[in-house]
Amino acid sequence: MSSDRCPFCSVDSLSLLGENELAFAVRDRFPIRPLHTLLIPKRHVTDIFKATAEEREALHQLAAVCREAIMREAPEVQGFNFGSNIGAAAGQKIFHAHVHLIPRRHGDTPPPPARPD
């Protein structure tokens, strides 16, 4: 990890939920839902498209581990949002690549409006 001003480059090891050689996981400090987790490459890279294939694979492997841990902790979880905001126009606020793993429960958010085909 490299950037002095990047909050993901100076994460306290005590807050880690898990890690592998290329990535680590922490709880989101401003969660959308309980147990909202961030999967972050250790190397400072601004977005997921700039990550190497190995880094992206490490994020996916860690996501599977975190998903299982969340399901054990909160068996009422019935689904997940899994994704990344890339660029300011898409809502990216911290310019160090990261993927959101957001546990979902039925009824925790209104359904999107229906659109005719």
FIKOLZA-1660 file (N, C-alpha, C; in steps of 0.1 Angstrom, whole numbers, plus 5000, padded with zeros to 4 digits):
% residues 117
   i   px   py   pz ch aa at
   1 5009 4988 5000  A  M  N
   1 5000 5000 5000  A  M CA
   1 5009 5012 5000  A  M  C
   2 5004 5023 4993  A  S  N
   2 5014 5033 4991  A  S CA
   2 5010 5048 4993  A  S  C
   3 4998 5052 4991  A  S  N
   3 4995 5066 4992  A  S CA
   3 4993 5071 5006  A  S  C
   4 5000 5082 5010  A  D  N
   4 4999 5087 5024  A  D CA
   4 4985 5092 5027  A  D  C
   5 4978 5098 5018  A  R  N
   5 4965 5104 5020  A  R CA
   5 4953 5094 5018  A  R  C
   6 4956 5083 5013  A  C  N
   6 4945 5073 5010  A  C CA
   6 4941 5065 5022  A  C  C
   7 4928 5066 5026  A  P  N
   7 4924 5058 5038  A  P CA
   7 4926 5043 5037  A  P  C
   8 4926 5038 5025  A  F  N
   8 4927 5024 5023  A  F CA
   8 4942 5019 5023  A  F  C
   9 4951 5029 5022  A  C  N
   9 4965 5025 5022  A  C CA
   9 4970 5026 5037  A  C  C
  10 4962 5030 5046  A  S  N
  10 4966 5030 5060  A  S CA
  10 4956 5024 5070  A  S  C
  11 4950 5013 5065  A  V  N
  11 4940 5006 5073  A  V CA
  11 4947 4999 5085  A  V  C
  12 4942 5001 5097  A  D  N
  12 4947 4994 5109  A  D CA
  12 4945 4979 5108  A  D  C
  13 4955 4971 5110  A  S  N
  13 4954 4957 5108  A  S CA
  13 4944 4951 5118  A  S  C
  14 4941 4958 5129  A  L  N
  14 4931 4953 5138  A  L CA
  14 4917 4953 5133  A  L  C
  15 4915 4961 5122  A  S  N
  15 4901 4962 5117  A  S CA
  15 4899 4953 5105  A  S  C
  16 4910 4945 5101  A  L  N
  16 4908 4936 5090  A  L CA
  16 4899 4924 5094  A  L  C
  17 4890 4921 5084  A  L  N
  17 4881 4910 5086  A  L CA
  17 4888 4897 5080  A  L  C
  18 4896 4899 5070  A  G  N
  18 4903 4889 5064  A  G CA
  18 4913 4895 5053  A  G  C
  19 4922 4886 5049  A  E  N
  19 4931 4891 5038  A  E CA
  19 4937 4879 5031  A  E  C
  20 4942 4881 5020  A  N  N
  20 4951 4872 5013  A  N CA
  20 4963 4879 5008  A  N  C
  21 4971 4873 4999  A  E  N
  21 4983 4880 4995  A  E CA
  21 4981 4893 4988  A  E  C
  22 4970 4895 4981  A  L  N
  22 4968 4907 4973  A  L CA
  22 4956 4916 4977  A  L  C
  23 4948 4912 4986  A  A  N
  23 4936 4919 4990  A  A CA
  23 4933 4918 5005  A  A  C
  24 4925 4927 5010  A  F  N
  24 4920 4926 5023  A  F CA
  24 4905 4931 5024  A  F  C
  25 4899 4927 5035  A  A  N
  25 4885 4931 5037  A  A CA
  25 4883 4938 5050  A  A  C
  26 4875 4948 5050  A  V  N
  26 4871 4956 5062  A  V CA
  26 4856 4959 5061  A  V  C
  27 4850 4962 5073  A  R  N
  27 4836 4967 5073  A  R CA
  27 4836 4982 5067  A  R  C
  28 4826 4985 5060  A  D  N
  28 4824 4999 5055  A  D CA
  28 4821 5008 5067  A  D  C
  29 4828 5019 5068  A  R  N
  29 4826 5028 5079  A  R CA
  29 4813 5036 5078  A  R  C
  30 4806 5036 5066  A  F  N
  30 4793 5042 5064  A  F CA
  30 4784 5032 5057  A  F  C
  31 4780 5021 5064  A  P  N
  31 4774 5010 5057  A  P CA
  31 4760 5013 5051  A  P  C
  32 4757 5008 5040  A  I  N
  32 4744 5008 5034  A  I CA
  32 4734 4999 5042  A  I  C
  33 4739 4988 5046  A  R  N
  33 4732 4978 5054  A  R CA
  33 4741 4972 5064  A  R  C
  34 4736 4966 5075  A  P  N
  34 4745 4959 5084  A  P CA
  34 4754 4949 5078  A  P  C
  35 4767 4948 5082  A  L  N
  35 4777 4939 5077  A  L CA
  35 4782 4943 5063  A  L  C
  36 4779 4954 5058  A  H  N
  36 4784 4959 5045  A  H CA
  36 4800 4959 5046  A  H  C
  37 4806 4952 5037  A  T  N
  37 4820 4949 5037  A  T CA
  37 4826 4954 5024  A  T  C
  38 4839 4959 5026  A  L  N
  38 4847 4964 5014  A  L CA
  38 4858 4954 5012  A  L  C
  39 4860 4951 4999  A  L  N
  39 4871 4942 4995  A  L CA
  39 4881 4951 4987  A  L  C
  40 4893 4952 4992  A  I  N
  40 4903 4962 4987  A  I CA
  40 4916 4956 4983  A  I  C
  41 4921 4959 4971  A  P  N
  41 4934 4954 4967  A  P CA
  41 4945 4961 4976  A  P  C
  42 4955 4954 4980  A  K  N
  42 4966 4960 4988  A  K CA
  42 4974 4970 4981  A  K  C
  43 4976 4968 4968  A  R  N
  43 4983 4978 4960  A  R CA
  43 4974 4990 4957  A  R  C
  44 4979 5002 4958  A  H  N
  44 4971 5014 4955  A  H CA
  44 4969 5015 4940  A  H  C
  45 4957 5013 4936  A  V  N
  45 4953 5013 4922  A  V CA
  45 4939 5020 4922  A  V  C
  46 4937 5030 4913  A  T  N
  46 4925 5039 4914  A  T CA
  46 4912 5032 4912  A  T  C
  47 4911 5022 4903  A  D  N
  47 4899 5015 4900  A  D CA
  47 4901 5001 4897  A  D  C
  48 4890 4993 4897  A  I  N
  48 4891 4979 4895  A  I CA
  48 4896 4975 4881  A  I  C
  49 4894 4984 4871  A  F  N
  49 4899 4981 4858  A  F CA
  49 4914 4982 4857  A  F  C
  50 4920 4989 4866  A  K  N
  50 4934 4991 4866  A  K CA
  50 4941 4980 4875  A  K  C
  51 4933 4972 4882  A  A  N
  51 4939 4961 4889  A  A CA
  51 4943 4950 4880  A  A  C
  52 4953 4942 4884  A  T  N
  52 4957 4931 4876  A  T CA
  52 4947 4920 4877  A  T  C
  53 4948 4910 4868  A  A  N
  53 4939 4899 4868  A  A CA
  53 4940 4891 4881  A  A  C
  54 4953 4890 4886  A  E  N
  54 4955 4883 4899  A  E CA
  54 4949 4891 4910  A  E  C
  55 4949 4904 4910  A  E  N
  55 4943 4912 4921  A  E CA
  55 4928 4910 4920  A  E  C
  56 4922 4910 4908  A  R  N
  56 4907 4908 4907  A  R CA
  56 4904 4894 4912  A  R  C
  57 4911 4884 4909  A  E  N
  57 4909 4871 4914  A  E CA
  57 4910 4870 4929  A  E  C
  58 4920 4877 4935  A  A  N
  58 4921 4877 4949  A  A CA
  58 4909 4884 4956  A  A  C
  59 4904 4894 4950  A  L  N
  59 4892 4901 4955  A  L CA
  59 4880 4891 4955  A  L  C
  60 4878 4884 4944  A  H  N
  60 4867 4874 4943  A  H CA
  60 4869 4863 4953  A  H  C
  61 4881 4858 4955  A  Q  N
  61 4883 4847 4965  A  Q CA
  61 4880 4852 4979  A  Q  C
  62 4884 4864 4982  A  L  N
  62 4881 4870 4995  A  L CA
  62 4866 4873 4996  A  L  C
  63 4859 4877 4986  A  A  N
  63 4845 4879 4986  A  A CA
  63 4838 4866 4990  A  A  C
  64 4842 4855 4985  A  A  N
  64 4836 4842 4988  A  A CA
  64 4837 4839 5003  A  A  C
  65 4849 4841 5008  A  V  N
  65 4852 4839 5023  A  V CA
  65 4843 4848 5031  A  V  C
  66 4843 4861 5027  A  C  N
  66 4835 4871 5035  A  C CA
  66 4820 4867 5034  A  C  C
  67 4815 4863 5023  A  R  N
  67 4801 4859 5021  A  R CA
  67 4798 4848 5031  A  R  C
  68 4806 4838 5032  A  E  N
  68 4803 4827 5041  A  E CA
  68 4803 4832 5055  A  E  C
  69 4813 4840 5059  A  A  N
  69 4813 4846 5073  A  A CA
  69 4800 4854 5076  A  A  C
  70 4796 4862 5066  A  I  N
  70 4784 4870 5068  A  I CA
  70 4772 4860 5070  A  I  C
  71 4771 4850 5062  A  M  N
  71 4760 4841 5063  A  M CA
  71 4759 4833 5076  A  M  C
  72 4771 4831 5082  A  R  N
  72 4772 4824 5095  A  R CA
  72 4767 4834 5106  A  R  C
  73 4772 4847 5105  A  E  N
  73 4768 4857 5115  A  E CA
  73 4754 4861 5114  A  E  C
  74 4748 4862 5102  A  A  N
  74 4735 4867 5099  A  A CA
  74 4727 4858 5090  A  A  C
  75 4722 4846 5094  A  P  N
  75 4716 4837 5085  A  P CA
  75 4703 4842 5079  A  P  C
  76 4698 4854 5083  A  E  N
  76 4686 4860 5077  A  E CA
  76 4690 4867 5064  A  E  C
  77 4702 4868 5061  A  V  N
  77 4707 4874 5048  A  V CA
  77 4702 4865 5037  A  V  C
  78 4696 4872 5027  A  Q  N
  78 4690 4864 5016  A  Q CA
  78 4696 4867 5002  A  Q  C
  79 4705 4877 5002  A  G  N
  79 4711 4880 4989  A  G CA
  79 4722 4890 4992  A  G  C
  80 4729 4894 4981  A  F  N
  80 4740 4904 4982  A  F CA
  80 4740 4913 4970  A  F  C
  81 4744 4925 4972  A  N  N
  81 4749 4934 4961  A  N CA
  81 4764 4933 4961  A  N  C
  82 4770 4932 4949  A  F  N
  82 4784 4931 4948  A  F CA
  82 4788 4939 4936  A  F  C
  83 4796 4950 4939  A  G  N
  83 4799 4959 4928  A  G CA
  83 4808 4970 4933  A  G  C
  84 4812 4978 4923  A  S  N
  84 4821 4989 4925  A  S CA
  84 4817 5002 4917  A  S  C
  85 4819 5013 4924  A  N  N
  85 4816 5026 4917  A  N CA
  85 4830 5030 4911  A  N  C
  86 4830 5033 4898  A  I  N
  86 4843 5036 4892  A  I CA
  86 4842 5050 4885  A  I  C
  87 4849 5059 4891  A  G  N
  87 4849 5073 4886  A  G CA
  87 4839 5082 4894  A  G  C
  88 4842 5095 4895  A  A  N
  88 4834 5104 4902  A  A CA
  88 4820 5104 4897  A  A  C
  89 4818 5103 4884  A  A  N
  89 4804 5104 4878  A  A CA
  89 4796 5092 4883  A  A  C
  90 4802 5081 4887  A  A  N
  90 4796 5069 4891  A  A CA
  90 4794 5068 4907  A  A  C
  91 4799 5079 4913  A  G  N
  91 4798 5079 4928  A  G CA
  91 4810 5075 4935  A  G  C
  92 4821 5072 4929  A  Q  N
  92 4834 5068 4936  A  Q CA
  92 4838 5080 4944  A  Q  C
  93 4841 5078 4957  A  K  N
  93 4845 5088 4966  A  K CA
  93 4860 5086 4971  A  K  C
  94 4864 5074 4971  A  I  N
  94 4878 5071 4975  A  I CA
  94 4884 5065 4963  A  I  C
  95 4895 5071 4958  A  F  N
  95 4901 5066 4945  A  F CA
  95 4912 5056 4948  A  F  C
  96 4908 5046 4955  A  H  N
  96 4916 5033 4956  A  H CA
  96 4906 5023 4953  A  H  C
  97 4908 5014 4944  A  A  N
  97 4898 5004 4940  A  A CA
  97 4893 4997 4952  A  A  C
  98 4880 4994 4951  A  H  N
  98 4873 4986 4962  A  H CA
  98 4860 4981 4957  A  H  C
  99 4856 4970 4962  A  V  N
  99 4844 4963 4958  A  V CA
  99 4835 4962 4971  A  V  C
 100 4822 4966 4969  A  H  N
 100 4813 4966 4980  A  H CA
 100 4806 4952 4980  A  H  C
 101 4805 4946 4991  A  L  N
 101 4797 4933 4994  A  L CA
 101 4787 4937 5004  A  L  C
 102 4774 4939 4999  A  I  N
 102 4764 4944 5008  A  I CA
 102 4753 4933 5010  A  I  C
 103 4752 4928 5022  A  P  N
 103 4742 4918 5025  A  P CA
 103 4728 4924 5024  A  P  C
 104 4719 4916 5018  A  R  N
 104 4705 4921 5017  A  R CA
 104 4695 4911 5023  A  R  C
 105 4684 4917 5028  A  R  N
 105 4673 4909 5034  A  R CA
 105 4660 4914 5026  A  R  C
 106 4651 4905 5025  A  H  N
 106 4638 4908 5018  A  H CA
 106 4632 4920 5026  A  H  C
 107 4628 4930 5019  A  G  N
 107 4621 4941 5024  A  G CA
 107 4630 4952 5030  A  G  C
 108 4643 4951 5029  A  D  N
 108 4652 4961 5034  A  D CA
 108 4653 4974 5026  A  D  C
 109 4648 4973 5014  A  T  N
 109 4647 4985 5005  A  T CA
 109 4635 4983 4996  A  T  C
 110 4629 4994 4992  A  P  N
 110 4618 4993 4983  A  P CA
 110 4622 4987 4969  A  P  C
 111 4614 4980 4963  A  P  N
 111 4617 4974 4950  A  P CA
 111 4619 4986 4939  A  P  C
 112 4627 4984 4929  A  P  N
 112 4628 4994 4919  A  P CA
 112 4615 4995 4911  A  P  C
 113 4612 5007 4906  A  P  N
 113 4600 5009 4898  A  P CA
 113 4600 5000 4886  A  P  C
 114 4589 4994 4883  A  A  N
 114 4587 4986 4871  A  A CA
 114 4588 4994 4859  A  A  C
 115 4594 4989 4848  A  R  N
 115 4595 4996 4835  A  R CA
 115 4589 4987 4825  A  R  C
 116 4581 4992 4816  A  P  N
 116 4576 4983 4805  A  P CA
 116 4587 4980 4796  A  P  C
 117 4586 4968 4791  A  D  N
 117 4596 4963 4781  A  D CA
 117 4595 4970 4768  A  D  C
% end
